[in-house]
Amino acid sequence: MAEGRLFIGTKMYSSWSLRGWLAVQLAGLDVEEVVIPLAGGATAAVKEATPSGTVPYLEHRGACVWESLAILEYCAEIAPALWPADRVQRAAARSIASEMHAGFRGLRMAMPMTILNRFPGQGRTPEALSDIARIEAIWQAALRDSGGPFLFGAELTGADIMFAPVACRFLTWEPELSPLSRAYVAALRAHPLMARWYAEAAAEPEAWKLPKYEQAGDVA
């Protein structure tokens, strides 16, 4: 019997759900996955199911955790390897994850997560390009120090989890990236958990698709 539930939104579109889901999977939590189709804007079913009216939301062994970063920290208490073992690297990883959690609105608005689509060259607003430049600077500094393929070495950490949906966005919208950034995006996409997320997104019902995310002109 499962030890709890993880509520997430449509895998085609829900960037925050991907973060919570990756943390839960990497920590090995035994939870039932509850997918709530997003309706665009405030989804009534999500508001009814979760305290904050948002996804992801985790119930596990009596704990109720919402917000992706909080779920990540909860999972790291169970699986400490979700953060680097080294104190200095761990501080850097947490800073990177927090910056992603709090910022990059320009990118989010211009290049939303819609992982089954390709809109190359679209969404390149000045705000999005500024965010991309900062993201690439973060990635390149971490990758050069760690040697990759992930931000802090051979395994995914919380920093990679927080940036995974950004990789999804880049695969859809195809902004110009450095070779190092492209290699990192490819490494994330090739991870077995990311491959599973994409496959399960592709298997979602056609009725769950939202027109606003299926046409570049509506979201760019």
Disulfide bonds with the S-S distance in Angstrom:
none
